[in-house]
């Protein structure tokens, strides 16, 4: 069994001391020998880490000791090698760049649909619009069967296109999805704000769907933001696609 634990998680929560978190977390991560990328912003944290299991869990435990980050929702997978070259903690304006300042996923979230509920509805042939909020490179690697994609090259473009295309979704049940759920925390509330009444976000994104369901209703693999490049529905790495380092 592969010995390297990979975890991805995020949390939208008000942070008034991003610099202090970086000052505390980065030395500890380096002491543990883990690698990856952590984004810290006034709106929350976005975390991608890999390393020996005990070391990764020690870092996550330290983060969760802060009440703001208690009980993080971890997406886990395993690999033969650490798919990051160094450990970075970056201070950002947003943990996922959207540039839609009126959207607050903490105060006005959209409801979630679990992977199992989504599969049940798809199996039953319900008329759902599966809206892919990722970028064109990711979608080319794999997406849900007959998913709607607006052609955006990054997430900021998705927000702009949504303002023009939201009317196309009137009267429809929409389920937005992305890699691990973070982009839909903003995309789905934006659609609701634009008048699309029946909007859900896929809980845990594609990675949680793969973990709980597998390939059913999904074509291809899931692009990820490290040197593994993509994961198949068994959460096994493929390395024949050019990786990118952060979701856009």
Secondary structure in CASP SS format (residue, H / E / C, confidence):
PFRMAT SS
TARGET T0000
AUTHOR 0000-0000-0000
METHOD secondary structure of the structure
MODEL  1
X C 1.00
X C 1.00
X C 1.00
X E 1.00
X E 1.00
X E 1.00
X E 1.00
X E 1.00
X E 1.00
X E 1.00
X E 1.00
X E 1.00
X C 1.00
X C 1.00
X C 1.00
X C 1.00
X C 1.00
X H 1.00
X H 1.00
X H 1.00
X H 1.00
X H 1.00
X H 1.00
X H 1.00
X H 1.00
X H 1.00
X H 1.00
X H 1.00
X H 1.00
X H 1.00
X H 1.00
X H 1.00
X C 1.00
X C 1.00
X E 1.00
X E 1.00
X E 1.00
X E 1.00
X E 1.00
X E 1.00
X E 1.00
X C 1.00
X C 1.00
X E 1.00
X E 1.00
X E 1.00
X E 1.00
X E 1.00
X E 1.00
X E 1.00
X E 1.00
X E 1.00
X H 1.00
X H 1.00
X H 1.00
X H 1.00
X H 1.00
X H 1.00
X H 1.00
X H 1.00
X H 1.00
X H 1.00
X H 1.00
X H 1.00
X C 1.00
X C 1.00
X H 1.00
X H 1.00
X H 1.00
X C 1.00
X C 1.00
X C 1.00
X C 1.00
X C 1.00
X E 1.00
X E 1.00
X E 1.00
X E 1.00
X E 1.00
X C 1.00
X C 1.00
X C 1.00
X C 1.00
X C 1.00
X C 1.00
X C 1.00
X E 1.00
X E 1.00
X E 1.00
X E 1.00
X E 1.00
X C 1.00
X C 1.00
X C 1.00
X C 1.00
X C 1.00
X C 1.00
X C 1.00
X C 1.00
X C 1.00
X C 1.00
X C 1.00
X C 1.00
X C 1.00
X C 1.00
X C 1.00
X C 1.00
X C 1.00
X C 1.00
X C 1.00
X E 1.00
X E 1.00
X E 1.00
X C 1.00
X H 1.00
X H 1.00
X H 1.00
X H 1.00
X H 1.00
X H 1.00
X H 1.00
X H 1.00
X H 1.00
X C 1.00
X C 1.00
X C 1.00
X C 1.00
X E 1.00
X E 1.00
X E 1.00
X E 1.00
X E 1.00
X C 1.00
X C 1.00
X C 1.00
X H 1.00
X H 1.00
X H 1.00
X H 1.00
X H 1.00
X H 1.00
X E 1.00
X E 1.00
X E 1.00
X C 1.00
X C 1.00
X C 1.00
X E 1.00
X E 1.00
X C 1.00
X C 1.00
X C 1.00
X C 1.00
X C 1.00
X H 1.00
X H 1.00
X H 1.00
X H 1.00
X H 1.00
X H 1.00
X H 1.00
X H 1.00
X H 1.00
X H 1.00
X H 1.00
X H 1.00
X H 1.00
X H 1.00
X H 1.00
X C 1.00
X C 1.00
X C 1.00
X E 1.00
X E 1.00
X E 1.00
X E 1.00
X E 1.00
X C 1.00
X C 1.00
X C 1.00
X C 1.00
X C 1.00
X C 1.00
X H 1.00
X H 1.00
X H 1.00
X H 1.00
X H 1.00
X H 1.00
X H 1.00
X H 1.00
X H 1.00
X H 1.00
X C 1.00
X C 1.00
X C 1.00
X C 1.00
X C 1.00
X E 1.00
X E 1.00
X E 1.00
X E 1.00
X C 1.00
X C 1.00
X H 1.00
X H 1.00
X H 1.00
X H 1.00
X H 1.00
X H 1.00
X H 1.00
X H 1.00
X C 1.00
X C 1.00
X C 1.00
X C 1.00
X C 1.00
X E 1.00
X E 1.00
X E 1.00
X C 1.00
X E 1.00
X E 1.00
X C 1.00
X C 1.00
X C 1.00
X C 1.00
X C 1.00
X C 1.00
X E 1.00
X E 1.00
X C 1.00
X C 1.00
X C 1.00
X C 1.00
X C 1.00
X E 1.00
X E 1.00
X C 1.00
X C 1.00
X C 1.00
X C 1.00
X C 1.00
X C 1.00
X C 1.00
X C 1.00
X C 1.00
X C 1.00
END
